[in-house]
Amino acid sequence: MATHEVFNQSVPLVGHDVAQLDVALREGLHREGGDEHLDDLHRIGVAAGDAVHIHDGELANTNPPQLRTHDRFGHRVDQVEYHPAYHSLMLVAVTEGLAGAPWTDQRAGAHVGRAAKFAVWSQVESGHGCPISMTYSVVPPLRAEPSLAKVWEPLLTSTTYEPGDRVAVPADGLDARGADTTNGKVGALAGMAMTEKQGGSDVRANTTRAAATSPAHGPGEEYALTGHKWFCSAPMSDLFLMLANTDAGLSCFAVPRWLPDGTRNAIAVQRLKDKLGNRSNASSEIELDGALGRLVGEEGRGIPTIIAMVNHTRLDCVIGATAQMRAGLSQAVHHARHRATFGRTLVDQPLMGNVLADLAVESEAATTLMTRLAGGYDRGEAAFTRIATAIGKYWLCKRTPTFAAETLECLGGAGFVEEAPMARLFRESPLNGIWEGSGNVMCLDVLRAAARDPESVVALLAELELAKGADARLDRAVDDLHAELSDAEDLELRARRIVERAALALQGSLLVRFAPEAVADAYCATRLAGDRGLAFGTLPPGTDVTAIVERAWPRD
């Protein structure tokens, strides 16, 4: 005899077009000039809602990568082995052009198109996005050394994914078998190894040394690197950017995993990190014992060289945070429409409606800022993106853990079990705030941009000016930001306050100009005028919570 009947439960969120349901994302793609990528967006949206891919995301995290340092005969092999589900996710990401393809895509809006697709696909699983992001971001610094870009760029921008080890890529573009690898049909992935255990974010404290292997030295020449790296992301990548010291100071190097003769470079993987989240992605500690690499940029100019990469990986942190918010919101609204309590579905309960609408406002603010930033990269708005990317990364990454906790709570106990996607989202939520510079690093970088590149502040304020007069609360917030920026006293002490105000004003400006009135009004009332509590779900009376939730997750 059955002891219970299962009823009043939600159902798995599968079998839908993730992009079709994200109105704010599609509007942002159109607004930023990415219409030619709409079909691609829907194709990857269907893939992201497919039950098989969603299960791959679960498998890739419950079966994390394993390090095999030696073979059974005692030979050093330094192999990281991934579950097949990880490779399935990577195959979609690379094939869909989320890695290096935007650098060769001739369609308008290549970067905002890629950003929109990455935001959708990352909702399936975040960890495999690490090598995808680094492969995308490594192209600009490599272009500082044309001889390296000529060989590597066709491989990094390829849409071919090949699981497992790859062969060497010598300087002449031939692999160890003599096959031409510069035709774009053979793909490569990039990683990076910057930080060391004694320095962390302070890369100037790095002790790794680089010595020229011949009398010739300078850009493009070969050096031998000796030292350690505390975090080397995606250690099975084909090429790494690394920082090491020469006599001239901290310099940037492109270090391949394979050498021209088909042997492994002198990079030893010591161990894999046991991390809070991001389980599918291998993060490692490595030792360099004369590893060969080529100088990118000038000796002693490693940080300015690498910043071209960091700006793009920071954009991907913004995309990742946006994706995590959207994924959590989708699960919360979906659950609330399938679960009833006290005679009504959860979504129709006034207080739950307030929570969901508040989360929806936060998610749309993130999405609108993300697409605006990506569009700025397409248009070459260097001054704006220089400062706004750091502002956006700081604020969105600060909001994501709180957002994840609230969406988990919307599911109650059903969200607190490992079978639900919410636990993985929660564990993942702090990562983007740490990767590519913690919150304090971002705030100091904003101050540095303002001091060294005043045009960046001019560009930011010009963007805010576009919404002047549209909302009195926004106008006051912009005036407050002007006052903060004009006060030179205790700038470092006030850096977080300044950057938070800049982020709120920037998001408010974008929503006032582009979002429906209900969304923009709710944002300005609660984020700019202070008419809210400290938790989500404190939108003031009069807010059209139903319209906001319907826009965020259309019933149809």
Secondary structure, 3 states (H helix, E strand, C coil): CCCCCCCCCCCCCCCCCCCCCCHHHHHHHHHCCCHHHHHHHHHHHHHHCCHHHHHHHHHHHHCCCEEEEECCCCCEEEEEECCHHHHHHHHHHHHCCCCCHHHCCCCCCHHHHHHHHHHHHCCCCCCCHHHHHHHHHCHHHHCCCHHHHHHHHHHHCCCCCCCCCCCCCCCCCECCCCCECCCCCCCCCEEEECCCCCCCCCHHHCCCEEEECCCCCCCCCEEEEEEEEEEEECCCCCEEEEEEEECCEEEEEEEECECCCCCECCEEEEEECCCCCCCCCCEEEEEEEEEEEEEECCCCCHHHHHHHHHHHHHHHHHHHHHHHHHHHHHHHHHHHHHCEECCEEHHHCHHHHHHHHHHHHHHHHHHHHHHHHHHHHHCCCHHHHHHHHHHHHHHHHHHHHHHHHHHHHHCHHHHCCCCCHHHHHHHHCCHHHHCCCCHHHHHHHHHHHHHHCHHHHHHHHHHHHCCCCCCHHHHHHHHHHHHHHHCCCCCCCCHHHHHHHHHHHHHHHHHHHHCCHHHHHHHHHHHHCCCCCCCCCCCCCCCCHHHHHHHHCCCC
